Amino acid sequence: MSKADPARVFSALGDQVRLDLLARLSEVDSLPLGRLVADCDMTRQGATKHLKVLEAAGLVEAETVGRERHLRLAPDGLLQAQSYLNGIARGWEDVLGRLKAHVERAQR
């Protein structure tokens, strides 16, 4: 998979339905579309729209097996999002460390 666009990934993750679909896919190797949405309160067409967003963001992969479309979690997309957030967190840790040092110097 190519490097994911963080904005696209976080936009895709910003919808509860898509988060629920990802959670279901995280529990299995793969699922046919019909089984993935069997217990959901949405049509296959509605689920397909959400899954296309997840696929475009690199979070889900689809494979046609016979007449069924099987979906699975694409962990690389989530790992890239996590890496992006870790970079931001490291930046904040540096800023907070400098602030702490400044406050401690000022209190002496």
C-alpha positions as CSV (number, residue, x, y, z in Angstrom):
1,M,0.0,0.0,0.0
2,S,1.2,3.5,-0.7
3,K,1.6,6.1,2.0
4,A,-1.9,7.0,3.2
5,D,-3.1,10.6,3.3
6,P,-3.6,11.4,7.0
7,A,-6.5,13.8,6.3
8,R,-8.3,11.1,4.3
9,V,-7.7,8.5,7.0
10,F,-8.9,10.7,9.8
11,S,-11.9,11.8,7.8
12,A,-12.8,8.2,7.2
13,L,-12.4,7.5,10.9
14,G,-14.6,10.4,11.8
15,D,-17.9,8.5,11.3
16,Q,-19.4,6.2,13.8
17,V,-20.8,3.8,11.2
18,R,-17.3,3.4,9.6
19,L,-15.7,2.9,13.1
20,D,-18.3,0.2,13.8
21,L,-17.5,-1.5,10.4
22,L,-13.8,-1.4,11.2
23,A,-14.4,-2.8,14.7
24,R,-16.3,-5.7,13.2
25,L,-13.5,-6.4,10.6
26,S,-10.9,-6.2,13.3
27,E,-12.4,-9.3,14.9
28,V,-12.1,-11.6,11.8
29,D,-9.8,-12.3,8.9
30,S,-12.4,-11.3,6.4
31,L,-16.1,-11.2,5.9
32,P,-18.4,-11.2,2.9
33,L,-20.3,-7.9,2.6
34,G,-23.6,-9.6,3.4
35,R,-22.4,-11.0,6.7
36,L,-20.6,-7.8,7.6
37,V,-23.8,-5.8,7.5
38,A,-26.2,-8.6,8.6
39,D,-26.6,-7.2,12.1
40,C,-26.3,-3.5,11.1
41,D,-29.2,-1.2,10.7
42,M,-28.3,-0.2,7.1
43,T,-28.8,-1.4,3.6
44,R,-26.0,-3.1,1.6
45,Q,-26.0,0.0,-0.6
46,G,-25.4,2.2,2.5
47,A,-22.7,0.0,3.8
48,T,-21.0,-0.1,0.4
49,K,-20.8,3.7,0.4
50,H,-19.1,3.7,3.8
51,L,-16.8,0.8,2.8
52,K,-15.7,2.7,-0.4
53,V,-14.6,5.6,1.9
54,L,-12.6,3.2,4.1
55,E,-11.1,1.6,1.0
56,A,-10.1,5.0,-0.5
57,A,-8.4,5.8,2.9
58,G,-6.5,2.6,2.8
59,L,-8.2,1.1,5.9
60,V,-10.1,-1.7,4.2
61,E,-9.3,-4.1,1.4
62,A,-11.8,-5.9,-0.8
63,E,-11.5,-9.1,-2.7
64,T,-14.0,-10.8,-5.0
65,V,-14.4,-14.5,-4.1
66,G,-16.9,-16.1,-6.5
67,R,-19.9,-13.9,-6.5
68,E,-19.2,-12.4,-3.1
69,R,-17.1,-9.4,-2.1
70,H,-15.0,-10.2,0.9
71,L,-13.6,-7.4,3.1
72,R,-10.8,-7.3,5.5
73,L,-9.0,-4.7,7.7
74,A,-5.9,-3.2,6.1
75,P,-3.7,-2.6,9.1
76,D,-1.2,-0.5,7.3
77,G,-3.6,2.4,7.0
78,L,-4.2,2.3,10.8
79,L,-0.5,1.9,11.5
80,Q,0.3,5.0,9.3
81,A,-2.4,7.0,11.1
82,Q,-0.9,5.9,14.5
83,S,2.6,6.9,13.2
84,Y,1.3,10.3,12.3
85,L,-0.2,10.8,15.7
86,N,2.9,9.6,17.4
87,G,4.9,12.3,15.5
88,I,2.5,14.9,16.8
89,A,2.7,13.5,20.3
90,R,6.5,13.6,20.2
91,G,6.4,17.3,19.1
92,W,4.1,18.1,22.1
93,E,6.4,16.2,24.5
94,D,9.3,18.4,23.3
95,V,7.2,21.6,23.7
96,L,6.0,20.6,27.2
97,G,9.6,19.6,28.2
98,R,10.9,23.0,27.1
99,L,8.0,24.7,28.9
100,K,8.7,22.7,32.1
101,A,12.4,23.6,31.9
102,H,11.5,27.3,31.4
103,V,9.1,27.3,34.4
104,E,11.7,25.5,36.6
105,R,14.4,28.1,35.7
106,A,12.0,30.9,36.4
107,Q,11.2,29.6,39.9
108,R,14.9,29.5,41.0
